[in-house]
């Protein structure tokens, strides 16, 4: 996953302490139009490993949508970023 292939990037919180099973709930707003959009959520571990946690390319509604994802953090003090394009 290239971290530079996005229009904008947003750190969700830096750094995040804790390891093991984690859960992230976030909200996004995407309109129901034909413009190609994508939101990608990436975890960046302190050892340099990047993992794509989620990717949204369409929305069931024209409004705010909640999304929850589970993942495993290998190292403490990792970062989670959102990218849009």
C-alpha positions in Angstrom: 0.0 0.0 0.0 1.6 3.3 -1.1 1.0 6.0 1.5 1.6 8.7 -1.0 -1.0 7.7 -3.6 -3.8 9.8 -2.0 -5.2 13.2 -2.4 -5.4 13.8 1.3 -4.3 12.0 4.4 -5.5 12.2 8.0 -3.9 10.7 11.1 -6.6 9.3 13.4 -4.5 9.5 16.5 -0.8 9.2 16.8 0.6 7.1 18.4 -1.9 4.5 19.7 -0.7 2.5 22.7 -1.7 -1.2 22.9 -1.2 -4.4 21.2 -3.3 -7.4 20.3 -7.0 -7.3 19.2 -8.2 -3.8 18.4 -11.4 -2.3 17.1 -11.9 0.9 15.2 -15.2 2.6 14.6 -15.4 5.5 12.2 -17.9 7.5 10.3 -17.7 8.6 6.7 -19.8 10.7 4.3 -19.9 9.7 0.6 -22.5 10.8 -1.9 -24.3 8.5 -4.2 -22.8 9.8 -7.4 -20.7 8.4 -10.3 -17.5 10.2 -9.3 -14.8 7.7 -8.4 -14.0 8.1 -4.7 -12.3 5.9 -2.2 -11.5 6.0 1.5 -8.7 3.8 2.7 -7.7 3.1 6.3 -4.1 2.0 6.9 -2.3 0.9 10.1 1.4 1.8 10.3 3.4 -0.3 12.8 6.5 1.1 14.5 8.5 -1.6 12.7 7.5 0.0 9.4 4.9 -2.6 8.4 1.8 -1.1 6.7 -1.5 -2.9 6.6 -4.7 -1.8 4.8 -7.4 -2.2 7.4 -10.4 -1.1 5.3 -11.4 0.5 2.0 -14.7 2.1 1.1 -15.6 2.8 -2.5 -19.4 3.4 -2.3 -22.0 4.2 0.3 -25.4 2.7 0.7 -26.9 6.2 1.4 -26.1 9.8 0.7 -25.2 10.7 4.3 -23.1 9.7 7.2 -22.3 6.0 7.6 -20.8 4.2 10.6 -18.2 1.5 10.0 -16.4 -0.8 12.5 -13.4 -2.9 11.8 -11.4 -5.4 13.9 -7.6 -5.8 13.5 -4.5 -7.0 15.4 -1.8 -4.6 16.4 1.7 -6.2 16.5 3.5 -3.3 18.2 2.5 -0.6 20.6 2.6 3.1 19.5 1.4 2.4 16.0 -0.5 4.9 13.9 -3.8 4.7 11.9 -4.3 6.9 8.9 -7.2 7.6 6.6 -6.6 8.5 2.9 -9.1 9.7 0.4 -8.8 10.2 -3.4 
